[in-house]
């Protein structure tokens, strides 16, 4: 099948000398740790330093008071293994140094809504692409979901678009032209133009998980349902990896219709347990977290932890029922608290020793923070008298204030700083735990 890709514009390629030369510059290394933290992360509002929990790190990037208008409805934020910040919005994907307010690189992409980076520093962006499929109709331009793979956005070399995954063509369960073309009928209620790629996250071996949602929910067909998680791995030729990716698994144990501890209804995000900072070894665990944002269904548990378990029959994906055991003497909130979330839009896992889990909820305009055991909050400060429970630090409400949001859509974590893509306020907000909890 011949496909003619019409539309992708690589724009505003602003590469400074600091991006082009030397590993120290690429990874943002500085000589003085204190200066490094202030320079890269900003400073905590002194009027809020005594606030228990997360305090704003100022200045925020963008926002209603920013005359530069740096972001337009930001949809996701991610801090990569290269320590740069990647943001998607209605323009495309942007690269920022953690010290900068202005994007250093912008790649214009239609409908960019999620971004991640693998350990090889390749950047993946889920977006949309206009394409002509001559075998179907050479006079029709289709707008289809896609994932773009880029190399050297951070300036380590020439910018290269390594691969473009276009759906339905890169779904291995739709392996024939007939199966693919059947999803490209605009008179059908399962036309593939209604499908969205909503999340992307990397594993230790540089494979990626992709979350997808759409109208096709059949579970007894050769074709995988739209609402599922897809795994892509690097293509190997003669024992050598290429930059190309191929779909090796559709996780069909996730039910696209009936809510449960192993369902996939209106998926909005995926997060693996591999995250920056870079290190020599990472867990080989292929388990993941997903968020279900469908607003037409009553879903008690909208954020799920799916365990990948090796069995004699191969890898299977199971529910994590252990999170249902909730010790109220230890915490007042839990990841698996029924009806905890209303519209979770993104999840982030912290790659440091704290291993926190962060969730943003667009309907509640809130940022949630959990421990890896599912308890909400952070440990009480050393020496705190009569304090044994986790201290709740989740926060948020509707508004434009420093601890308010308007439909937050993305979250990231790095070096004890939480980044929130505050979509309705056109800004990237940043927060850090106050010294009371360090």
For each residue, the residues with C-beta under 8 A, 3 or more apart:
1: 133 134 135 169 177 180
2: 133 134 135
3: 131 132 133 134 166 169
4: 131 132 134
5: 8 129 130 131 164 166
6: 130 131 132 141
7: 110 129 130
8: 5 108 109 129 148 161 164
9: 108
10: 13 107 108 159 161
11: 92 106 107 108
12: 103 105 106 107 108
13: 10 105 106 107 159
14: 103 104 105 106
15: 19 20 104 105 155
16: 19 20 104 155
17: 20 21
18: 21 25 97
19: 15 16 25 26 104 154 155
20: 15 16 17 25 155
21: 17 18 25
22: 25 26
23: 26 27 29
24: 27 29
25: 18 19 20 21 22 28 29
26: 19 22 23 82 154 155 156
27: 23 24 82 83
28: 25 40 83 84 97 98 99
29: 23 24 25 36
30: 33 35 36 39 40
31: 35 36
32: 35 36
33: 30 36 37
34: 37 38
35: 30 31 32 38 39
36: 29 30 31 32 33 39 40
37: 33 34 40 41 415
38: 34 35 41 42 43
39: 30 35 36 99
40: 28 30 36 37 97 98 99 415
41: 37 38 57 98 415 417 430 432
42: 38 57 58 59 430
43: 38 46 57 58
44: 48 49 55 56 57 58 432 434
45: 48 49 55 56 58 402
46: 43 49
47:
48: 44 45 51 55 56 402 434
49: 44 45 46 55 434 435
50: 434 436
51: 48 55 434
52: 391 393 434 436 437
53: 391 392 393 395 433 434 437
54: 367 369 393 395 403 418 431 432 433 434
55: 44 45 48 49 51 431 432 433 434
56: 44 45 48 60 402 403 429 430 431
57: 41 42 43 44 417 430 431 432
58: 42 43 44 45 402 430
59: 42 101
60: 56 63 402 427 428 429 430
61: 66 70 71 96 101 427 428 430
62: 66 68 69 70 71 74 425 426 427 428
63: 60 66 400 422 425 426 427
64: 400 425 426 427
65:
66: 61 62 63 69 70 426 427
67:
68: 62 101 102
69: 62 66 72 426
70: 61 62 66 101 102 103
71: 61 62 74 87 89 94 426 427 428
72: 69 89 90 91 426
73: 89 90 423 424 426
74: 62 71 77 87 88 89 409 410 421 422 423 426 427 428
75: 88 89 90 112 113 114 409 410 421 423
76: 87 88 112 113 114 115 346 409 410 421
77: 74 85 86 87 88 115 410 411 412 419 420 421 428
78: 85 86 87 115 116 117 410 412
79: 83 84 85 86 98 276 412 413 414 419
80: 83 84 85 86 116 117 121 123 154 276
81: 117 118 119 121 276 277 278
82: 26 27 117 121 154 156
83: 27 28 79 80 98 276 277 414
84: 28 79 80 95 96 97 98 154
85: 77 78 79 80 95 96 97 98 412 419 428
86: 77 78 79 80 93 94 95 96 115 117 123 153
87: 71 74 76 77 78 93 94 96 103 115 410 421 428
88: 74 75 76 77 92 93 94 109 112 113 114 115 125 127 410 421
89: 71 72 73 74 75 92 94 112
90: 72 73 75 112
91: 72 94 106 108 112
92: 11 88 89 106 107 108 109 110 112 125 127
93: 86 87 88 106 107 109 112 115 123 125 127 153
94: 71 86 87 88 89 91 103 105 106 107
95: 84 85 86 103 104 105 106 153 154
96: 61 84 85 86 87 100 101 102 103 104
97: 18 28 40 84 85 100 104
98: 28 40 41 79 83 84 85
99: 28 39 40
100: 96 97 103 104
101: 59 61 68 70 96
102: 68 70 96
103: 12 14 70 87 94 95 96 100 106
104: 14 15 16 19 95 96 97 100 155
105: 12 13 14 15 94 95 153 154 155 159
106: 11 12 13 14 91 92 93 94 95 103
107: 10 11 12 13 92 93 94 125 150 153
108: 8 9 10 11 12 91 92
109: 8 88 92 93 112 125 127 128 148
110: 7 92 127 128 129 130 143
111: 127 128
112: 75 76 88 89 90 91 92 93 109 115 125 126 127
113: 75 76 88 126 127 196 197 198 409
114: 75 76 88 125 126 197 198 199 200 269 410
115: 76 77 78 86 87 88 93 112 123 124 125 126 200
116: 78 80 123 124 200 201 202 208
117: 78 80 81 82 86 121 122 123 124 202
118: 81 121 122 124 202 206 208
119: 81 202 204 206 274 278 282
120: 206
121: 80 81 82 117 118 151 152 154 156
122: 117 118 149 150 151 162 206 243
123: 80 86 93 115 116 117 149 150 151 153
124: 115 116 117 118 147 148 149 150 200 202 208
125: 88 92 93 107 109 112 114 115 147 148 150 200
126: 112 113 114 115 145 146 147 197 198 199 200 210
127: 88 92 93 109 110 111 112 113 145 146 147 148
128: 109 110 111 143 144 145 146
129: 5 7 8 110 143 144 145 146 164 166
130: 5 6 7 110 141 142 143
131: 3 4 5 6 141 142 144 166
132: 3 4 6 138 140 141 142
133: 1 2 3 136 137 140 142 181 184
134: 1 2 3 4 137 138
135: 1 2 177 181
136: 133 140 181 184
137: 133 134 140
138: 132 134
139:
140: 132 133 136 137 186
141: 6 130 131 132
142: 130 131 132 133 184 192 193
143: 110 128 129 130 193
144: 128 129 131 166 167 168 192 193 195
145: 126 127 128 129 166 167 192 195 196 197 212
146: 126 127 128 129 164 165 166 167 197
147: 124 125 126 127 164 165 197 200 210
148: 8 109 124 125 127 161 163 164 165
149: 122 123 124 161 162 163 164 165 243 245
150: 107 122 123 124 125 153 159 160 161 162
151: 121 122 123 157 159 160 162 243
152: 121 155 156 157 158 159 160
153: 86 93 95 105 107 123 150 159
154: 19 26 80 82 84 95 105 121
155: 15 16 19 20 26 104 105 152
156: 26 82 121 152
157: 151 152 160
158: 152
159: 10 13 105 150 151 152 153
160: 150 151 152 157
161: 8 10 148 149 150 164
162: 122 149 150 151 243 244
163: 148 149 243 244 245
164: 5 8 129 146 147 148 149 161
165: 146 147 148 149 170 210 232 245
166: 3 5 129 131 144 145 146 169 170
167: 144 145 146 170 171 192 195 197 212
168: 144 171 174 179 180 183 184 192 195
169: 1 3 166 174 180
170: 165 166 167 232 245 246 247
171: 167 168 174 223 224 230 247 250
172: 175 246 247 248 250
173: 222 223 224 247 250
174: 168 169 171 179 180 183 223
175: 172 179
176: 179 180
177: 1 135 180 181
178: 181 182
179: 168 174 175 176 182 183 222 223
180: 1 168 169 174 176 177 183 184
181: 133 135 136 177 178 184 185
182: 178 179 185 188
183: 168 174 179 180 188 190 191 192 216 223
184: 133 136 142 168 180 181 191 192
185: 181 182 188 191
186: 140 191 193
187: 191
188: 182 183 185 191
189: 215
190: 183 194 214 215 216 226
191: 183 184 185 186 187 188 194 215
192: 142 144 145 167 168 183 184 195 214
193: 142 143 144 186
194: 190 191 214 215
195: 144 145 167 168 192 212 213 214 215 216 226
196: 113 145 212 213 214
197: 113 114 126 145 146 147 167 200 210 211 212
198: 113 114 126 211 212 213 267 268 269
199: 114 126 209 210 211 267 268 269 270 271 290 291 346
200: 114 115 116 124 125 126 147 197 208 209 210 211 270
201: 116 208 209 270 271 272 288
202: 116 117 118 119 124 206 207 208 272 274
203: 206 207 208 209 272 274 286
204: 119 274 282 283 284
205: 233 284
206: 118 119 120 122 202 203 234
207: 202 203 231 232 233 234 248
208: 116 118 124 200 201 202 203 231 232 245
209: 199 200 201 203 229 230 231 270 272 288
210: 126 147 165 197 199 200 229 230 231 232 270
211: 197 198 199 200 228 229 230 264 267 268 269 270 290
212: 145 167 195 196 197 198 226 227 228 229 230 267
213: 195 196 198 226 227 266 267 268 294
214: 190 192 194 195 196 226 227
215: 189 190 191 194 195 226
216: 183 190 195 223 225 226
217: 225 226 227 256 257
218: 221 223 225
219: 225 252 255 256 257
220:
221: 218
222: 173 179
223: 171 173 174 179 183 216 218
224: 171 173 228 230 250 252
225: 216 217 218 219 228 252 256 264
226: 190 195 212 213 214 215 216 217 256
227: 212 213 214 217 254 256 264 265 266 267
228: 211 212 224 225 250 251 252 254 256 264 267
229: 209 210 211 212 250 251 254 264 267 270 288 290 306
230: 171 209 210 211 212 224 247 249 250 251
231: 207 208 209 210 247 248 249 250 251 286
232: 165 170 207 208 210 245 246 247 248
233: 205 207 245 246 248
234: 206 207 241 242 243 244 245
235: 241 242 244 245 246
236: 239 240 241 242
237: 240 242
238:
239: 236
240: 236 237
241: 234 235 236
242: 234 235 236 237
243: 122 149 151 162 163 234
244: 162 163 234 235
245: 149 163 165 170 208 232 233 234 235
246: 170 172 232 233 235
247: 170 171 172 173 230 231 232 250
248: 172 207 231 232 233
249: 230 231
250: 171 172 173 224 228 229 230 231 247
251: 228 229 230 231 254 264 306 317
252: 219 224 225 228
253: 262 316 317 318
254: 227 228 229 251 262 263 264 290 306 317
255: 219 258 260 262 263 264 265
256: 217 219 225 226 227 228 263 264 265
257: 217 219 263 265
258: 255 263
259: 263 265 292 297 298 299 300 301
260: 255 263 301 319
261: 301 304 319 320 321 324
262: 253 254 255 304 306 317 318 319
263: 254 255 256 257 258 259 260 292 299 304
264: 211 225 227 228 229 251 254 255 256 267 290 292
265: 227 255 256 257 259 292 294 297 299
266: 213 227 292 293 294 295 296 297
267: 198 199 211 212 213 227 228 229 264 270 290 291 292 293
268: 198 199 211 213 291 292 293 343 344 345 346
269: 114 198 199 211 289 290 291 344 345 346 347
270: 199 200 201 209 210 211 229 267 288 289 290 291 347
271: 199 201 275 288 289 290 347 348 349 357
272: 201 202 203 209 275 286 287 288 289 349
273: 283 285 287 288 349
274: 119 202 203 204 282 283 351
275: 271 272 348 349 350 351 413
276: 79 80 81 83 351 414
277: 81 83 351 352 414 415
278: 81 119
279: 282
280:
281:
282: 119 204 274 279
283: 204 273 274
284: 204 205
285: 273 308
286: 203 231 272 308 315
287: 272 273 305 306 307 308 320
288: 201 209 229 270 271 272 273 305 306 308
289: 269 270 271 272 303 304 305 306 347 349 357
290: 199 211 229 254 264 267 269 270 271 303 304 306 347
291: 199 267 268 269 270 302 303 304 341 344 345 346 347 359
292: 259 263 264 265 266 267 268 299 302 303 304 344
293: 266 267 268 302 343 344 345 362
294: 213 265 266 297 299
295: 266 343 363
296: 266
297: 259 265 266 294
298: 259
299: 259 263 265 292 294 302
300: 259 338 339
301: 259 260 261 304 336 338 340
302: 291 292 293 299 340 341 342 343 344
303: 289 290 291 292 335 340 341 344 347 359
304: 261 262 263 289 290 291 292 301 319 320
305: 287 288 289 320 323 335 374
306: 229 251 254 262 287 288 289 290 317 318 319 320
307: 287 317 318 319 320
308: 285 286 287 288 315 316 317
309: 315 316 317 318
310: 314 315
311: 314 315 316
312:
313: 316
314: 310 311
315: 286 308 309 310 311
316: 253 308 309 311 313
317: 251 253 254 262 306 307 308 309
318: 253 262 306 307 309
319: 260 261 262 304 306 307
320: 261 287 304 305 306 307 323
321: 261 324
322: 325
323: 305 320 326 334 335 336 374
324: 261 321 336
325: 322
326: 323 331 334 336 337 374 375
327: 330 331 375
328: 331 332
329: 388 389
330: 327 375 388 389 390
331: 326 327 328 334 375 376 377 389 390
332: 328 376 377 389 390 392
333: 337 340 375 376 377 390 392 394
334: 323 326 331 337 340 370 374 375 376
335: 303 305 323 340 357 370 374 375 376
336: 301 323 324 326 340 374
337: 326 333 334 340 376
338: 300 301
339: 300
340: 301 302 303 333 334 335 336 337 368
341: 291 302 303 344 359 361 364 368
342: 302 361 363 364
343: 268 293 295 302 361 362 363 364
344: 268 269 291 292 293 302 303 341 347 359 360 361 362
345: 268 269 291 293 360 361 362 407 408 409 410
346: 76 199 268 269 291 359 360 408 409 410 411 421
347: 269 270 271 289 290 291 303 344 357 358 359 411
348: 271 275 357 358 411 412 413
349: 271 272 273 275 289 355 356 357 358 413
350: 275 354 355 356 357 358 413
351: 274 275 276 277 355 413 414
352: 277 355 415 416
353:
354: 350
355: 349 350 351 352 371 372
356: 349 350 369 370 371 372 378 413
357: 271 289 335 347 348 349 350 369 370 371 372
358: 347 348 349 350 367 368 369 370 411 413 418
359: 291 303 341 344 346 347 367 368 370 411
360: 344 345 346 366 367 368 405 408 409 410 411 420 421
361: 341 342 343 344 345 364 365 366 368 396 408
362: 293 343 344 345 365 407 408 409 423
363: 295 342 343
364: 341 342 343 361 396
365: 361 362 396 397 398 399 404 405 406 407 408
366: 360 361 394 395 396 397 405 408
367: 54 358 359 360 394 395 396 405 408 411 418 420 431
368: 340 341 358 359 360 361 376 394
369: 54 356 357 358 376 377 378 393 394 418
370: 334 335 356 357 358 359 374 375 376 377
371: 355 356 357 374 375 376 377 378 390
372: 355 356 357
373:
374: 305 323 326 334 335 336 370 371
375: 326 327 330 331 333 334 335 370 371 390
376: 331 332 333 334 335 337 368 369 370 371 390 392 394
377: 331 332 333 369 370 371 389 390 391 392 393 394
378: 356 369 371 390 391 393 433 437
379: 390 391 437
380: 384 387 388 389 390 391
381: 384 387 436 437
382:
383:
384: 380 381 387
385:
386:
387: 380 381 384 391
388: 329 330 380
389: 329 330 331 332 377 380
390: 330 331 332 333 371 375 376 377 378 379 380
391: 52 53 377 378 379 380 387 437
392: 53 332 333 376 377
393: 52 53 54 369 377 378 433 437
394: 333 366 367 368 369 376 377
395: 53 54 366 367 403
396: 361 364 365 366 367 403 404 405 408
397: 365 366 403 404 405
398: 365 404 405 406
399: 365 404 405 406
400: 63 64 404 406 425
401: 404
402: 45 48 56 58 60 429
403: 54 56 395 396 397 431
404: 365 396 397 398 399 400 401
405: 360 365 366 367 396 397 398 399 408 420 422 424 425 429
406: 365 398 399 400 422 423 424 425
407: 345 362 365 423 424
408: 345 346 360 361 362 365 366 367 396 405 411 420 421 422 423
409: 74 75 76 113 345 346 360 362 421 423
410: 74 75 76 77 78 87 88 114 345 346 360 419 420 421 423
411: 77 346 347 348 358 359 360 367 408 418 419 420 421
412: 77 78 79 85 348 418 419
413: 79 275 348 349 350 351 356 358 417 418 419
414: 79 83 276 277 351 417 419
415: 37 40 41 277 352
416: 352 432 433
417: 41 57 413 414 430 431 432
418: 54 358 367 369 411 412 413 430 431 432
419: 77 79 85 410 411 412 413 414 428 429 430
420: 77 360 367 405 408 410 411 428 429 430 431
421: 74 75 76 77 87 88 346 360 408 409 410 411 428
422: 63 74 405 406 408 425 426 427 428 429
423: 73 74 75 362 406 407 408 409 410 426
424: 73 405 406 407
425: 62 63 64 400 405 406 422 429
426: 62 63 64 66 69 71 72 73 74 422 423
427: 60 61 62 63 64 66 71 74 422
428: 60 61 62 71 74 77 85 87 419 420 421 422
429: 56 60 402 405 419 420 422 425
430: 41 42 56 57 58 60 61 417 418 419 420
431: 54 55 56 57 367 403 417 418 420
432: 41 44 54 55 57 416 417 418
433: 53 54 55 378 393 416 436 437 438
434: 44 48 49 50 51 52 53 54 55 437 438
435: 49 438
436: 50 52 381 433
437: 52 53 378 379 381 391 393 433 434
438: 433 434 435
